[in-house]
């Protein structure tokens, strides 16, 4: 087994020519991002996504903290449909 060794080095400041490192493509990507963000805010898609993401974090935090143990399928169902006891199979802890 090959082991990789990393030597720590302090973070260095940007070089004096840091402006030359900037990508010209980022400006157009920012425009696309703003356009898509506006569309999302005008729909329920972003709200639904954030709700599902919050549920996922809550469920996975409980699993990490050993509060309960549920399989991935049940976890996914709870993320998509909401945290409801009727969705959890009998015997799941």
C-alpha positions in Angstrom: 0.0 0.0 0.0 1.4 3.4 -1.0 1.0 6.1 1.5 1.0 9.7 0.4 2.6 12.2 2.7 1.6 15.9 2.6 3.8 18.6 4.0 1.9 21.5 5.5 2.7 24.9 4.0 1.1 28.2 5.2 -1.4 29.9 2.9 0.3 32.3 0.5 -1.1 35.6 -0.6 -2.2 36.0 -4.2 0.6 37.0 -6.6 0.8 40.6 -7.8 -0.6 39.6 -11.2 -3.7 38.1 -9.7 -6.0 39.9 -12.2 -4.5 37.8 -15.0 -5.8 34.7 -13.2 -9.4 35.8 -13.6 -11.5 33.8 -16.1 -13.4 35.7 -18.7 -16.0 32.9 -18.8 -17.1 33.6 -15.3 -18.9 36.8 -16.2 -21.2 35.0 -18.7 -21.8 32.2 -16.2 -22.8 34.7 -13.6 -25.4 36.1 -16.0 -26.8 32.7 -16.6 -26.8 31.9 -12.9 -28.7 35.2 -12.1 -31.3 34.4 -14.9 -31.9 30.9 -13.6 -32.0 32.1 -10.0 -34.7 34.6 -10.9 -36.8 31.8 -12.6 -36.4 29.6 -9.5 -37.5 32.3 -7.2 -40.6 32.8 -9.3 -41.5 29.1 -9.0 -42.0 26.7 -6.1 -39.0 24.6 -7.3 -36.5 26.4 -5.1 -38.8 26.3 -2.1 -39.4 22.5 -2.6 -35.7 21.8 -3.1 -34.8 23.7 0.1 -37.5 21.8 2.1 -36.2 18.5 0.9 -32.6 19.5 1.6 -33.5 20.5 5.1 -35.3 17.2 5.7 -32.3 15.3 4.3 -29.9 17.1 6.6 -32.2 16.5 9.6 -32.6 12.8 8.9 -28.9 12.2 8.2 -27.9 14.2 11.3 -30.1 11.9 13.4 -28.5 8.9 11.8 -25.0 10.2 12.5 -25.9 10.9 16.1 -27.2 7.3 16.4 -30.7 8.5 17.3 -32.2 6.0 14.9 -31.2 3.7 12.1 -33.2 3.6 8.8 -32.4 2.2 5.4 -31.7 4.4 2.4 -35.0 3.7 0.7 -37.0 4.9 3.8 -34.7 7.9 4.1 -35.3 8.9 0.5 -39.0 8.5 0.9 -39.0 10.7 4.0 -36.9 13.3 2.2 -39.3 13.4 -0.8 -42.7 13.1 1.0 -42.0 14.7 4.3 -41.3 13.3 7.8 -44.4 11.4 8.6 -44.6 8.4 10.8 -47.0 6.6 8.4 -44.2 6.4 5.9 -41.9 4.6 8.2 -42.2 0.8 8.1 -43.0 -1.0 11.3 -39.9 -2.2 13.2 -37.7 0.6 11.9 -35.8 2.3 14.7 
